[in-house]
């Protein structure tokens, strides 16, 4: 097992003001790869994710909190108390990175904006996650994943025009913005190696969702046309006799012919309605009706085997429970388990698999303020050493 001091970010201290998801998913990844992440929480309940989903008997250390807060130390500080604010400033002077995901202006009102903190620590990297950006008409608007889905155009794009607009059940905006925060921290650390100086950078939910649509957005700007991968005529989600599957009819010389062979639809590739992409788009309802009719006649496993015989891209539609139970998830190291402070912690591993830096749960998700005295004692020791 790789020692903690050999991990890629060992020796990097992160002061973490983040809560809910965008920020915590970023600081957890930094902690996973060796950073000393000190999570600053407010009394009496700390990070909002501790209380967003009631979870007795775990109280403030339920699954939602555990999912994003391993490998961090939790301290509680009341910044209205001078001695606790002084302790925070000592931490910031010792830090490499400060991360927050408050609304624009909140940290500044607390006297913790970048302009103030860089006077104390010119090498400080100051990472900010917002809903819509640091400036502009929406900068002080509360940001949230669903709002970013709506305002970025993601929510309006559907596979079929008849489909209703819905809230995507997975928090893609929060997760992608969190990963962009990680990238920004790493880039700023690399640049600091060259310049010796820290800097502020920002990430927003809105920007991350627009960036995720880079192909669609570029097509819209350059051609004035909508590109919708989910609406392609040879792809879709189809019910079977015992479930559902997805098929992607792409990257093939003759995908229509191969689909016809797999589904047992004779002469499909010669049908004049489907001989070109333009005709397939025009006649998509008729084409997909044929697919739906055939898929319903047998099981998911049957049709997966038939499609794979023709080397067509396909997969069963699974629940999250089924995905977690899949052998591939275990082999990939995506299931982690370790003793926690309240119960056994079971959580999702890192999607980055480094041969020389495997992720482990070095610090289980902490009780609120669990490490306050430990961190304050370290600060006192550092002051005493500096005074000698």
KEKE-3310 file (N, C-alpha, C; in steps of 0.2 Angstrom, whole numbers, plus 5000, padded with zeros to 4 digits):
npx = (5004:5003:5011:5005:5012:5018:5009:5002:4998:5002:5008:5002:4991:4974:4961:4945:4930:4918:4902:4888:4888:4895:4908:4912:4914:4925:4935:4936:4942:4954:4958:4958:4969:4980:4981:4980:4966:4956:4941:4931:4918:4902:4895:4878:4876:4884:4890:4878:4874:4874:4862:4853:4845:4836:4842:4841:4848:4860:4862:4871:4880:4876:4873:4873:4881:4893:4896:4904:4914:4925:4942:4945:4948:4937:4933:4926:4922:4918:4917:4914:4920:4935:4947:4945:4943:4956:4963:4959:4965:4978:4978:4975:4987:4996:4992:4990:4979:4963:4946:4930:4912:4902:4889:4893:4903:4900:4911:4919:4912:4913:4926:4935:4939:4949:4957:4960:4965:4977:4986:4990:4995:5004:5006:4995:4982:4966:4951:4936:4919:4904:4886:4884:4894:4907:4904:4892:4874:4868:4876:4874:4864:4856:4864:4861:4861:4849:4845:4855:4855:4843:4845:4856:4852:4852:4841:4831:4834:4829:4827:4816:4804:4791:4794:4792:4800:4811:4818:4835:4839:4852:4865:4873:4878:4883:4893:4902:4906:4913:4923:4930:4934:4944:4953:4956:4963:4974:4980:4984:4992:5003:5006:5011:5022:5031:5030:5030:5019:5002:4985:4968:4955:4940:4925:4910:4893:4884:4894:4900:4890:4887:4899:4900:4891:4899:4900:4887:4884:4894:4890:4877:4881:4890:4882:4869:4861:4853:4861:4858:4862:4855:4844:4846:4842:4844:4847:4843:4832:4825:4811:4810:4805:4807:4813:4823:4834:4848:4852:4865:4866:4879:4895:4897:4899:4887:4875:4861:4858:4865:4858:4845:4848:4851:4839:4831:4824:4819:4826:4828:4839:4837:4825:4817:4814:4824:4837:4846:4854:4847:4834:4831:4831:4819:4810:4810:4800:4793:4803:4808:4797:4796:4808:4804:4793:4799:4809:4801:4797:4806:4818:4829:4842:4842:4841:4853:4863:4860:4862:4876:4881:4882:4891:4886:4884:4878:4868:4862:4848:4850:4846:4853:4856:4858:4869:4879:4881:4887:4900:4910:4911:4916:4928:4934:4937:4927:4919:4920:4924:4925:4928:4918:4915:4902:4896:4899:4906:4901:4905:4907:4921:4936:4936:4948:4962:4976:4991:5002:4996:4984:4968:4962:4952:4958:4955:4940:4923:4919:4913:4904:4915:4925:4939:4943:4950:4962:4968:4969:4978:4989:4992:4995:5007:5015:5016:5023:5035:5040:5042:5054)
npy = (4994:5011:5024:5037:5049:5048:5050:5059:5072:5074:5084:5095:5107:5110:5121:5120:5127:5122:5115:5104:5098:5102:5108:5099:5087:5090:5093:5081:5073:5079:5076:5062:5059:5063:5076:5087:5089:5101:5103:5117:5120:5126:5130:5126:5114:5112:5107:5108:5096:5087:5087:5087:5076:5068:5055:5045:5032:5038:5052:5066:5061:5054:5044:5053:5063:5056:5051:5061:5066:5059:5057:5069:5082:5087:5103:5114:5130:5146:5160:5172:5173:5180:5173:5161:5165:5170:5158:5152:5161:5158:5145:5147:5154:5144:5137:5129:5129:5137:5133:5137:5137:5146:5159:5172:5185:5182:5176:5188:5197:5191:5194:5186:5186:5184:5195:5199:5188:5185:5194:5189:5177:5175:5165:5158:5148:5151:5145:5146:5141:5144:5147:5154:5162:5175:5188:5198:5197:5186:5183:5184:5176:5162:5147:5131:5113:5109:5121:5125:5115:5119:5132:5131:5125:5111:5105:5107:5099:5085:5067:5064:5074:5073:5070:5074:5089:5086:5085:5080:5066:5063:5072:5080:5093:5098:5088:5088:5102:5101:5093:5101:5111:5103:5101:5115:5118:5109:5114:5127:5124:5119:5130:5139:5133:5137:5151:5155:5161:5163:5162:5167:5157:5153:5143:5138:5131:5134:5137:5124:5116:5121:5119:5105:5103:5105:5101:5101:5115:5122:5117:5124:5137:5139:5133:5136:5125:5112:5099:5084:5070:5061:5060:5053:5042:5028:5025:5023:5020:5005:4995:4978:4961:4959:4970:4983:4990:4999:5004:5009:5014:5016:5021:5011:5002:4998:5001:5000:4988:4979:4980:4976:4963:4958:4960:4953:4958:4958:4964:4978:4987:4990:4996:5010:5021:5022:5023:5033:5045:5057:5053:5043:5051:5059:5049:5043:5040:5029:5020:5018:5013:5000:4994:4995:4986:4974:4972:4970:4957:4948:4944:4955:4949:4941:4949:4957:4948:4945:4958:4960:4950:4956:4965:4977:4992:4991:4989:4984:4992:4997:4997:5008:4999:4987:4990:4993:4980:4974:4964:4970:4983:4980:4975:4986:4994:5002:5001:5005:5001:5004:5005:5017:5032:5031:5020:5006:5012:5013:5017:5026:5023:5031:5037:5038:5028:5026:5018:5019:5025:5021:5024:5025:5024:5034:5043:5042:5048:5062:5065:5080:5093:5084:5084:5096:5099:5092:5098:5112:5110:5106:5118:5126:5119:5122:5136:5137:5131:5140:5150:5147)
npz = (5000:4996:5005:5014:5013:5001:4991:4977:4980:4993:5006:5002:5008:5011:5014:5017:5013:5008:5004:5002:4987:4974:4978:4989:4982:4974:4984:4991:4981:4980:4993:4993:4985:4993:4999:5013:5019:5027:5034:5036:5047:5051:5067:5072:5065:5054:5037:5025:5019:5029:5035:5025:5020:5031:5042:5053:5063:5061:5061:5059:5051:5039:5024:5013:5017:5019:5007:5001:5009:5014:5019:5024:5037:5050:5057:5069:5068:5075:5068:5073:5085:5091:5094:5088:5075:5073:5074:5062:5053:5055:5050:5036:5033:5033:5022:5006:4997:4996:4996:4991:4989:4990:4987:4975:4983:4996:5004:5004:5011:5024:5026:5020:5007:4992:4989:5002:5008:5001:5005:5017:5013:5000:4991:4990:4983:4977:4976:4968:4968:4959:4956:4944:4940:4944:4941:4932:4927:4934:4945:4959:4961:4968:4966:4959:4955:4947:4942:4934:4924:4918:4914:4905:4894:4894:4899:4890:4879:4872:4868:4860:4853:4858:4871:4888:4896:4909:4926:4927:4935:4940:4947:4937:4934:4946:4949:4937:4938:4950:4946:4937:4946:4953:4942:4940:4952:4952:4940:4944:4954:4947:4940:4950:4953:4943:4944:4958:4963:4970:4965:4961:4955:4946:4944:4937:4939:4928:4917:4917:4912:4900:4894:4893:4883:4871:4858:4853:4855:4847:4834:4834:4834:4823:4812:4815:4818:4826:4835:4841:4849:4856:4848:4837:4823:4823:4836:4853:4868:4872:4876:4882:4883:4897:4903:4898:4885:4878:4862:4851:4835:4827:4820:4811:4795:4788:4797:4797:4790:4798:4810:4805:4803:4816:4822:4815:4804:4788:4773:4778:4776:4762:4761:4755:4763:4772:4767:4768:4779:4781:4776:4785:4797:4793:4793:4805:4816:4810:4808:4821:4827:4822:4827:4841:4842:4838:4849:4860:4859:4865:4878:4887:4888:4877:4866:4868:4865:4852:4846:4849:4841:4829:4831:4836:4846:4862:4877:4893:4902:4918:4936:4949:4960:4953:4945:4955:4960:4950:4944:4937:4942:4955:4951:4945:4956:4962:4972:4989:5006:5023:5041:5050:5059:5064:5058:5047:5033:5017:5001:4985:4974:4968:4951:4944:4942:4948:4947:4956:4966:4974:4979:4996:5011:5021:5031:5039:5034:5044:5061:5066:5068:5073:5073:5078:5090:5088:5076:5081:5091:5083:5077:5088:5092:5080:5081:5093:5089:5079:5087:5094)
capx = (5000:5006:5011:5001:5017:5020:5003:5003:4996:5005:5011:4997:4985:4968:4956:4939:4924:4913:4896:4883:4891:4900:4914:4915:4916:4932:4940:4937:4947:4961:4960:4960:4976:4985:4981:4978:4960:4953:4935:4929:4911:4899:4890:4878:4875:4889:4889:4871:4873:4873:4855:4848:4841:4836:4844:4842:4851:4867:4862:4875:4885:4873:4876:4874:4887:4898:4898:4908:4918:4931:4949:4945:4947:4932:4934:4920:4925:4913:4921:4912:4924:4941:4952:4943:4945:4964:4965:4957:4970:4984:4977:4976:4994:4999:4988:4991:4973:4957:4941:4923:4907:4896:4887:4898:4902:4899:4917:4921:4908:4916:4933:4939:4940:4955:4962:4962:4969:4983:4991:4993:4998:5004:5006:4988:4977:4960:4947:4929:4914:4898:4881:4883:4900:4908:4901:4886:4867:4866:4882:4872:4858:4858:4866:4860:4861:4844:4844:4860:4852:4838:4848:4861:4850:4852:4835:4826:4836:4826:4828:4810:4800:4785:4795:4792:4806:4812:4824:4839:4839:4858:4868:4879:4881:4888:4899:4906:4909:4918:4929:4933:4937:4950:4958:4959:4968:4980:4984:4986:4998:5008:5009:5014:5029:5034:5030:5030:5013:4996:4980:4961:4951:4933:4921:4902:4888:4882:4899:4902:4885:4888:4905:4898:4888:4903:4898:4880:4885:4898:4886:4872:4884:4893:4878:4862:4857:4853:4864:4856:4865:4850:4838:4848:4836:4846:4849:4837:4830:4819:4808:4810:4799:4808:4816:4825:4841:4850:4856:4868:4868:4884:4902:4897:4898:4880:4872:4854:4858:4867:4852:4840:4851:4851:4832:4827:4819:4822:4826:4828:4843:4835:4819:4818:4813:4829:4843:4851:4853:4842:4828:4830:4828:4813:4805:4812:4795:4791:4809:4809:4791:4798:4813:4801:4789:4804:4812:4796:4795:4810:4821:4835:4848:4842:4843:4860:4867:4859:4865:4883:4884:4883:4895:4882:4884:4871:4869:4855:4847:4850:4845:4859:4858:4861:4876:4884:4882:4890:4907:4915:4911:4920:4935:4937:4938:4922:4916:4924:4921:4929:4925:4917:4914:4896:4894:4903:4906:4901:4905:4910:4928:4938:4936:4955:4965:4983:4995:5006:4993:4978:4964:4960:4949:4963:4951:4932:4919:4920:4908:4905:4920:4929:4946:4945:4956:4968:4970:4971:4985:4995:4993:4999:5014:5018:5018:5029:5041:5042:5045:5060)
capy = (5000:5017:5028:5044:5054:5046:5051:5064:5078:5074:5090:5101:5109:5113:5124:5118:5130:5120:5111:5101:5094:5104:5109:5093:5082:5092:5093:5074:5070:5081:5072:5055:5059:5064:5083:5087:5094:5103:5106:5122:5119:5131:5127:5119:5108:5111:5106:5107:5089:5083:5088:5088:5070:5065:5049:5042:5035:5041:5059:5071:5057:5049:5042:5059:5067:5051:5050:5067:5069:5055:5059:5076:5083:5092:5107:5119:5137:5151:5166:5178:5173:5182:5168:5156:5168:5170:5151:5151:5164:5154:5139:5150:5156:5138:5133:5130:5130:5138:5132:5139:5137:5151:5164:5177:5190:5179:5176:5194:5200:5188:5196:5181:5186:5183:5201:5200:5182:5185:5198:5185:5171:5177:5158:5154:5147:5153:5141:5148:5138:5148:5145:5157:5166:5180:5194:5197:5198:5181:5182:5184:5172:5156:5142:5124:5109:5109:5128:5125:5111:5123:5138:5130:5122:5104:5102:5108:5095:5078:5062:5064:5080:5072:5068:5080:5091:5084:5086:5074:5063:5063:5079:5081:5100:5098:5083:5091:5108:5099:5090:5107:5114:5099:5103:5121:5118:5106:5119:5133:5122:5118:5137:5141:5130:5142:5159:5156:5165:5160:5165:5165:5155:5151:5138:5139:5126:5136:5136:5117:5113:5123:5116:5098:5103:5108:5099:5104:5122:5124:5116:5129:5144:5139:5131:5137:5119:5108:5093:5080:5063:5057:5059:5049:5037:5021:5024:5024:5015:5001:4990:4971:4957:4958:4975:4988:4990:5004:5002:5014:5012:5021:5019:5005:5004:4997:5000:4998:4981:4975:4980:4972:4956:4957:4960:4948:4962:4957:4970:4984:4992:4991:5000:5017:5026:5022:5022:5039:5048:5062:5049:5040:5056:5060:5043:5040:5037:5022:5015:5016:5009:4993:4992:4994:4980:4968:4971:4968:4950:4943:4946:4959:4945:4938:4954:4959:4943:4946:4964:4959:4946:4960:4971:4984:4995:4990:4988:4983:4997:4994:5001:5009:4993:4982:4993:4992:4973:4971:4962:4975:4989:4978:4974:4993:4997:5007:5000:5005:5000:5005:5007:5024:5034:5029:5013:5004:5017:5010:5022:5025:5024:5036:5034:5038:5022:5027:5012:5020:5030:5019:5028:5022:5029:5036:5047:5041:5054:5064:5068:5087:5095:5078:5085:5103:5100:5090:5104:5117:5108:5106:5125:5128:5117:5126:5143:5136:5129:5146:5155:5145)
capz = (5000:4996:5011:5013:5011:4994:4987:4973:4983:5000:5008:5000:5013:5008:5018:5013:5016:5004:5007:4998:4982:4969:4982:4992:4977:4972:4990:4992:4976:4982:4999:4991:4982:4998:5002:5020:5018:5033:5032:5041:5047:5056:5072:5076:5061:5049:5030:5024:5017:5035:5037:5019:5020:5038:5042:5059:5068:5059:5063:5055:5047:5035:5017:5008:5019:5019:5000:4998:5014:5016:5019:5027:5044:5051:5063:5069:5070:5076:5066:5077:5091:5089:5095:5083:5068:5073:5072:5055:5049:5055:5045:5029:5031:5032:5017:4999:4993:4999:4991:4993:4984:4992:4982:4974:4988:5003:5007:5004:5017:5030:5026:5018:5000:4989:4990:5009:5010:4998:5009:5022:5010:4992:4987:4991:4977:4979:4971:4969:4964:4960:4951:4937:4938:4949:4939:4928:4930:4938:4949:4966:4961:4971:4961:4961:4949:4942:4939:4929:4919:4915:4911:4901:4888:4894:4901:4884:4874:4873:4863:4856:4854:4862:4878:4893:4899:4916:4930:4927:4942:4942:4948:4932:4935:4952:4948:4932:4940:4955:4943:4935:4952:4954:4937:4941:4958:4949:4935:4948:4958:4942:4938:4955:4953:4939:4946:4965:4966:4970:4961:4961:4949:4947:4940:4939:4936:4921:4912:4916:4908:4893:4891:4892:4876:4867:4851:4851:4855:4841:4829:4834:4833:4816:4807:4816:4818:4833:4835:4846:4849:4858:4844:4831:4821:4824:4843:4858:4873:4870:4881:4880:4887:4904:4905:4893:4883:4874:4856:4847:4828:4825:4819:4807:4788:4786:4803:4796:4788:4804:4814:4802:4804:4823:4824:4810:4800:4782:4769:4781:4773:4756:4762:4752:4768:4777:4764:4769:4786:4780:4775:4792:4801:4791:4794:4812:4820:4808:4809:4828:4829:4820:4833:4847:4841:4839:4855:4865:4858:4869:4883:4886:4887:4870:4861:4868:4862:4844:4843:4849:4836:4823:4834:4837:4853:4866:4885:4897:4906:4925:4942:4953:4964:4949:4943:4960:4961:4944:4945:4934:4947:4960:4948:4944:4963:4963:4979:4995:5013:5029:5047:5050:5066:5067:5056:5042:5027:5010:4996:4978:4974:4963:4944:4942:4944:4947:4949:4962:4971:4975:4984:5002:5016:5027:5036:5037:5035:5051:5065:5065:5073:5076:5073:5080:5095:5085:5072:5085:5094:5078:5076:5094:5091:5075:5084:5098:5085:5076:5092:5097)
cpx = (5004:5006:5008:5006:5020:5015:5004:5002:4998:5009:5007:4992:4980:4963:4950:4933:4918:4908:4892:4887:4896:4907:4916:4917:4923:4937:4941:4942:4954:4963:4962:4967:4981:4985:4978:4972:4957:4947:4932:4921:4908:4895:4883:4878:4880:4887:4881:4869:4872:4866:4850:4843:4841:4837:4846:4844:4858:4867:4865:4880:4881:4876:4877:4880:4893:4901:4903:4913:4923:4937:4949:4945:4942:4933:4928:4923:4919:4918:4919:4917:4932:4947:4951:4945:4953:4966:4964:4963:4976:4984:4978:4983:4998:4997:4991:4985:4967:4951:4934:4918:4900:4894:4893:4897:4902:4906:4920:4918:4911:4923:4938:4940:4947:4960:4964:4967:4976:4988:4994:4997:4999:5004:5000:4985:4970:4954:4939:4924:4907:4892:4882:4889:4901:4905:4895:4879:4865:4871:4879:4866:4861:4859:4864:4860:4856:4843:4849:4858:4847:4841:4853:4859:4849:4845:4830:4828:4833:4827:4822:4806:4794:4787:4795:4799:4806:4818:4828:4840:4847:4861:4874:4882:4886:4894:4904:4910:4914:4924:4933:4937:4944:4955:4961:4964:4975:4984:4987:4992:5004:5011:5013:5021:5034:5035:5031:5024:5007:4991:4973:4959:4944:4930:4914:4899:4886:4887:4900:4897:4885:4894:4904:4894:4892:4901:4892:4881:4888:4894:4880:4875:4887:4888:4871:4858:4858:4856:4862:4857:4859:4844:4840:4843:4838:4848:4842:4837:4824:4817:4809:4805:4801:4812:4817:4832:4842:4853:4858:4870:4873:4891:4902:4896:4891:4876:4865:4854:4860:4861:4846:4842:4849:4843:4828:4822:4822:4821:4826:4832:4841:4828:4820:4817:4819:4836:4848:4849:4847:4835:4826:4828:4821:4808:4807:4806:4793:4797:4809:4803:4793:4803:4809:4797:4793:4806:4808:4795:4800:4814:4827:4841:4848:4844:4850:4864:4866:4863:4873:4886:4885:4888:4892:4883:4878:4873:4862:4854:4846:4848:4852:4861:4861:4868:4881:4885:4885:4897:4912:4916:4916:4928:4938:4938:4933:4918:4921:4921:4926:4925:4924:4916:4907:4894:4899:4901:4906:4900:4908:4917:4930:4938:4943:4959:4973:4987:4999:5003:4985:4974:4961:4956:4954:4959:4943:4929:4918:4914:4909:4910:4925:4936:4948:4951:4963:4972:4973:4978:4991:4997:4997:5006:5018:5020:5024:5036:5044:5045:5052:5066)
cpy = (5006:5021:5034:5049:5053:5048:5058:5071:5079:5081:5096:5101:5112:5115:5124:5121:5127:5116:5109:5096:5096:5105:5103:5088:5083:5091:5085:5071:5072:5077:5065:5054:5062:5071:5082:5092:5095:5107:5110:5121:5124:5127:5129:5113:5107:5111:5104:5100:5084:5082:5088:5082:5067:5057:5046:5035:5038:5048:5063:5067:5052:5048:5048:5062:5062:5050:5055:5069:5064:5059:5067:5076:5088:5096:5112:5125:5142:5158:5172:5179:5175:5177:5162:5158:5168:5163:5149:5154:5161:5148:5142:5152:5150:5134:5134:5132:5132:5137:5134:5138:5141:5155:5169:5183:5188:5179:5183:5198:5197:5190:5191:5180:5185:5189:5201:5194:5182:5189:5194:5179:5172:5170:5155:5154:5147:5150:5143:5144:5142:5144:5147:5161:5172:5186:5193:5197:5192:5179:5181:5179:5165:5150:5135:5120:5109:5116:5128:5121:5115:5129:5137:5127:5114:5101:5102:5103:5088:5074:5063:5071:5079:5071:5075:5082:5089:5086:5080:5072:5063:5070:5080:5088:5100:5094:5086:5097:5106:5096:5096:5111:5110:5101:5110:5122:5115:5111:5124:5131:5121:5125:5140:5139:5134:5149:5160:5160:5161:5164:5163:5162:5153:5146:5139:5133:5127:5134:5128:5114:5115:5120:5108:5097:5106:5107:5102:5112:5125:5123:5122:5136:5144:5137:5133:5131:5116:5101:5089:5073:5059:5056:5056:5043:5030:5020:5025:5019:5012:4996:4983:4968:4957:4964:4981:4987:4997:5001:5009:5012:5017:5017:5012:5007:5003:4996:4998:4991:4977:4975:4976:4964:4954:4956:4955:4952:4962:4963:4977:4989:4994:4996:5007:5022:5027:5022:5028:5041:5053:5058:5046:5045:5058:5055:5040:5037:5030:5017:5013:5012:5001:4990:4990:4987:4974:4967:4969:4960:4945:4947:4951:4955:4943:4943:4957:4955:4944:4952:4963:4955:4950:4966:4977:4986:4994:4989:4987:4990:4994:4999:5003:5003:4988:4984:4992:4985:4970:4969:4967:4981:4987:4978:4981:4997:5003:5006:5000:5004:5001:5006:5014:5026:5032:5022:5012:5009:5013:5016:5021:5027:5030:5033:5035:5033:5023:5021:5013:5024:5027:5023:5023:5027:5029:5039:5046:5048:5056:5066:5076:5089:5090:5080:5092:5103:5097:5095:5110:5116:5108:5114:5128:5126:5120:5133:5142:5135:5135:5151:5153:5148)
cpz = (5000:5002:5009:5011:5004:4989:4983:4976:4991:5001:5006:5005:5010:5013:5015:5017:5012:5007:5001:4993:4978:4973:4985:4988:4975:4978:4992:4987:4978:4989:4997:4988:4987:5001:5009:5019:5025:5032:5038:5041:5053:5061:5071:5071:5055:5041:5029:5022:5023:5037:5031:5018:5027:5037:5049:5058:5067:5061:5058:5051:5043:5028:5013:5010:5018:5011:4997:5003:5017:5015:5020:5034:5045:5058:5063:5072:5070:5074:5069:5083:5089:5089:5090:5076:5068:5071:5065:5051:5049:5050:5038:5028:5030:5026:5010:4995:4998:4994:4995:4988:4986:4986:4981:4980:4995:5007:5008:5010:5024:5031:5024:5010:4998:4990:4997:5011:5007:5001:5014:5019:5002:4988:4987:4984:4980:4974:4973:4965:4965:4955:4944:4935:4944:4947:4934:4931:4934:4944:4956:4966:4964:4966:4963:4954:4944:4939:4933:4923:4915:4911:4905:4894:4888:4895:4895:4879:4876:4867:4858:4858:4858:4870:4882:4895:4907:4919:4929:4934:4945:4942:4944:4933:4941:4951:4943:4934:4946:4952:4940:4940:4953:4949:4938:4947:4955:4944:4939:4952:4953:4940:4944:4956:4949:4941:4953:4968:4965:4965:4963:4954:4951:4942:4942:4936:4929:4916:4911:4912:4901:4890:4889:4885:4871:4859:4848:4851:4849:4835:4828:4832:4826:4811:4808:4817:4825:4831:4842:4846:4851:4853:4837:4829:4823:4832:4847:4864:4871:4875:4878:4884:4895:4907:4899:4891:4879:4868:4853:4840:4825:4824:4815:4799:4785:4792:4802:4794:4794:4809:4812:4803:4811:4825:4820:4806:4792:4777:4772:4778:4766:4756:4760:4757:4772:4773:4765:4776:4786:4780:4782:4797:4800:4793:4801:4815:4817:4809:4816:4830:4827:4825:4839:4847:4841:4846:4860:4865:4862:4874:4882:4884:4879:4865:4862:4865:4854:4842:4844:4844:4830:4825:4834:4845:4856:4873:4888:4901:4913:4930:4945:4957:4960:4947:4948:4961:4955:4946:4942:4938:4952:4957:4947:4951:4964:4969:4984:5001:5018:5035:5048:5058:5069:5065:5050:5036:5021:5005:4990:4978:4969:4956:4941:4945:4943:4950:4955:4967:4972:4980:4990:5006:5022:5033:5035:5038:5043:5055:5065:5071:5076:5077:5075:5085:5092:5080:5076:5089:5089:5077:5082:5094:5086:5077:5089:5094:5082:5081:5095:5093)
residu = (UNK:UNK:UNK:UNK:UNK:UNK:UNK:UNK:UNK:UNK:UNK:UNK:UNK:UNK:UNK:UNK:UNK:UNK:UNK:UNK:UNK:UNK:UNK:UNK:UNK:UNK:UNK:UNK:UNK:UNK:UNK:UNK:UNK:UNK:UNK:UNK:UNK:UNK:UNK:UNK:UNK:UNK:UNK:UNK:UNK:UNK:UNK:UNK:UNK:UNK:UNK:UNK:UNK:UNK:UNK:UNK:UNK:UNK:UNK:UNK:UNK:UNK:UNK:UNK:UNK:UNK:UNK:UNK:UNK:UNK:UNK:UNK:UNK:UNK:UNK:UNK:UNK:UNK:UNK:UNK:UNK:UNK:UNK:UNK:UNK:UNK:UNK:UNK:UNK:UNK:UNK:UNK:UNK:UNK:UNK:UNK:UNK:UNK:UNK:UNK:UNK:UNK:UNK:UNK:UNK:UNK:UNK:UNK:UNK:UNK:UNK:UNK:UNK:UNK:UNK:UNK:UNK:UNK:UNK:UNK:UNK:UNK:UNK:UNK:UNK:UNK:UNK:UNK:UNK:UNK:UNK:UNK:UNK:UNK:UNK:UNK:UNK:UNK:UNK:UNK:UNK:UNK:UNK:UNK:UNK:UNK:UNK:UNK:UNK:UNK:UNK:UNK:UNK:UNK:UNK:UNK:UNK:UNK:UNK:UNK:UNK:UNK:UNK:UNK:UNK:UNK:UNK:UNK:UNK:UNK:UNK:UNK:UNK:UNK:UNK:UNK:UNK:UNK:UNK:UNK:UNK:UNK:UNK:UNK:UNK:UNK:UNK:UNK:UNK:UNK:UNK:UNK:UNK:UNK:UNK:UNK:UNK:UNK:UNK:UNK:UNK:UNK:UNK:UNK:UNK:UNK:UNK:UNK:UNK:UNK:UNK:UNK:UNK:UNK:UNK:UNK:UNK:UNK:UNK:UNK:UNK:UNK:UNK:UNK:UNK:UNK:UNK:UNK:UNK:UNK:UNK:UNK:UNK:UNK:UNK:UNK:UNK:UNK:UNK:UNK:UNK:UNK:UNK:UNK:UNK:UNK:UNK:UNK:UNK:UNK:UNK:UNK:UNK:UNK:UNK:UNK:UNK:UNK:UNK:UNK:UNK:UNK:UNK:UNK:UNK:UNK:UNK:UNK:UNK:UNK:UNK:UNK:UNK:UNK:UNK:UNK:UNK:UNK:UNK:UNK:UNK:UNK:UNK:UNK:UNK:UNK:UNK:UNK:UNK:UNK:UNK:UNK:UNK:UNK:UNK:UNK:UNK:UNK:UNK:UNK:UNK:UNK:UNK:UNK:UNK:UNK:UNK:UNK:UNK:UNK:UNK:UNK:UNK:UNK:UNK:UNK:UNK:UNK:UNK:UNK:UNK:UNK:UNK:UNK:UNK:UNK:UNK:UNK:UNK:UNK:UNK:UNK:UNK:UNK:UNK:UNK:UNK:UNK:UNK:UNK:UNK:UNK:UNK:UNK:UNK:UNK:UNK:UNK:UNK:UNK:UNK:UNK:UNK:UNK:UNK:UNK:UNK:UNK:UNK:UNK:UNK:UNK:UNK:UNK:UNK:UNK:UNK:UNK:UNK:UNK:UNK:UNK:UNK:UNK:UNK:UNK:UNK:UNK:UNK:UNK:UNK:UNK:UNK:UNK:UNK:UNK:UNK:UNK)
# end
